Amino acid sequence: MRIEITEFVEGAKKAEGLTVIIDVFRAFSVECYAFDAGASQIIASSEVENALKLKQVYLNSVLVGERDEKKIPGFDLGNSPTEILKADLQGKTIIHTTTAGTQGLINAENAETVITGSFVNAGAVVRYIKQLNPSVVFLVAMGYRASVTADEDILCAELIKERLIGKSSISEKDITALQFSSGKRFFRKENIDFSPPTDFFLCTMTDRFSFVLKALKRPDGNVSMIRTDI
């Protein structure tokens, strides 16, 4: 099994084989929490305009997303697991758009299979990959705003890779230490309304969920996220 770690939209575009699009803070942590909270389906979109159009089609839906980390005007929720836990999502369709994560899903056009990755379901991701046993695996770290290397996404990619090859040098201590590097923004007072400290802890709860989210391209150009329990 050949395992490649790449970054950003460019990395998603070059990915092939089984591809894991990684966005720990916060897109693909949010989607796991949303399914766990009872959402019936999640549709990912790269553009705000497309998300708003989907809202008109799916009446029992909730708009979730961010630009510049903040909730998009007209949306119901920001890209925050803390907000997800407080919301009533039972039976709802989640329409999700973000600056980094959902862009990766849309652009992974050369991959055979696309799933998402984050710490909260890293174990399930590893089990899923081992079950399929593909010849090539791409781990795409989407980074901060899809343009700056993010410590948490690289660490998550390395954790998945190590587990796949039978190594275990990355510990919970390494993940917790992210609060002093890329996770510092969650502890700034000016960010508390849209990126509270609880988001950091919810996004770094390793192996909380035993399912993966598989991305299926839709005829309208958006992506349906399919929950698969592992």
N, C-alpha and C positions, 0 to 999 in steps of 0.2 A: 504493500500500500504506500503510494507516494503522497506525502502530505505537504502542502504549500500554504504559507501564511502570506496574505497580501493585504492591502489597505485601500480604503476609500472607493469611490465609484469606479475608478480605473481598475482596481482589483476585482470588483464585481464583474466588470465587463470581460476581463480575461479569464475568469474562473471557468472551470470545466469539471466534468465528473460530478461527484456529490459535493455540493457547495453549502457551507454554513455561513450565513450572513450574521455577523456579531455586532450587537449594539446593547451593551450592558446598561449604560446611563442614557436613555432609559427605555427606548422603544420596545425591545423584545422582552424586557422584564415586565413592562406594562401589559403586553399582549398575553403573557402567561397568567398574570393576576386577573386579567379580564375574563379569560376562559374559566379560570378557577372560580370566579364570582358569578358564573352562570350565563355569560354571553353565549348566544346561539351561534354566532359566526362573527368573524372579523374580516373586513375588506381593507387592504392596505392600498394607499394611493400616494403618488409622488407629488401631486399638485393640489393646492387648496381648492381651486376651482372644480376639479374632478370630485373631490370629497363632498363639496356642497351640492353637486349634481346628484350624487349617490343618495344624499339625504332626502332628496325629493322622490326617489324611487323606493327607498326602504323607510317606510313611515315609522316603524317601531325601531328607530335607530338612534345611536348616540355618536356625535362627532367628538373625536378625541385627537388631540395633536398639538404641535408647537411650531413656532418659528422664533428663533433667537431665545429658545428655552421657555418662552412664555406661551400661555394659551392663546390660540388664534381667535381674533374677534369673530363672534358669531358661533363659536364652538361651545359644546357643553362642558367639556373637561380638557384640562391640559394633559401633557404627556407625563403624568405623575402617578406612580403606583399608590401613593397615599390617597389621592383623589379617587382612584379606582376602588379602593377598599371602602370608601365612604358612600359610593354610589350604588343605586339599585340597577344592576345590569342583567338581572334574571330574564332570559329569553330575548334579550336585545341584540340587534346587529350593531357592532362597533365599526365605525368608519374611521380609519387611522391614517394620519399623515405626519411625517416628521422630517427634520432637516437632514438626518443621516440614514437611519435604519431603513425606512421604507424606500429611500432612493436606491439602496443596494438591492432590494428585492426586485424592483422594476428593471434594473440594469443587468441582472445576472442572466443574460439571454443565451449564453453559450453553455450553461450548466445543464446537466441531465436531470438532476434532482436538487432542489433548493429547500433548505430548512433554516430556521433562525437559531441563534445561539445566545445564551447569557449564563451568568452563574446560577441563576435559580433553576435551570433545567439542564445544566452541563452533564450530569450523569446520564440523563435520558438521551441526550445527543450522542454521547459515546456509545451507549448500548445500541442505539439505532444504526449508527455507522458500522459497528461490529456485526450486526445482523446482516446488513446489506453487503459488507465486505467489498467495497468498490476498489478499483485499481488506483483511482486518483481522488483525493480529497482536497478541496480548497477551503481554507478558513479565512474569511474576509473580515478584517477588523475595520469597521466603518469610521471610527475616530470621532473627534469632537467636530461637529458641524460638517462631517465628511471631508475635512480638509486638514486637520491637525491630528497627529498621532495621539491616541488616548491610551493611557496606561492600562485602564481597566479592560479595554477591548483586546489589547495585545496579551495581557495576562490571561484572559479567558481563552484566547486562541491557544496559548502555550499550555494551559491546563488541559484543554481537550486533546491536544497533540500528545502530551505526556501520558495521559490515561490510555490513549490508543496504542502507544508503543510500550506501555508497561512501566513507565517511570512515574515518580511521585515527589519531585523536588519542591513543588509549589504547595504551600500550606495555607490554612485559614488565616494565619498571621500575616502572610503576604497580601491577602485580599483585604483584611481589616486595615492594613497600612495605607490603602488607597485614600483613606480620609485625609491623609497628610500630603497627597499629591493631586491627582486628577479629581478626587472627590471633595477637595476643599470647598468648592463652590456651594455645596449643600449646607455648609455651616456658616455662610455669610448672612448677616442680618438682612441685607438688602434683597436677598433671594428667597427669603422664607415663604413668601406668598405663592411662589410658583415652583421652587426647588427646595422643599423643606428637608431637614436632617433625616426625617423618617424615610425619605426616598432613598438615601444612601444605604441605610440598613436593609430596607426591603430588596434593593437591587443586589445586595451582596450576600443574601441568604442562600448559600450554595446547596444545590440539589433539593430545593424545596418541592419541586414539581416533577412528577414522573411521566411527563409527556413531551413530545416534540411538536413543533408547528411547521407543517409543510406548506410551501408556497406554490399555488397553482395559478398560472396566468389566465386571466379572463379575456373574453372577446373585446371588452371595452377598454383594455389596456391596464386595468387595475389588477390586483392580486388577491385571491381568496386564501385565507390562512386556514389550514385543516389541522385540527388537533388529532394526534395519534398517540394513544397511551402506550408506554413501553414498560 
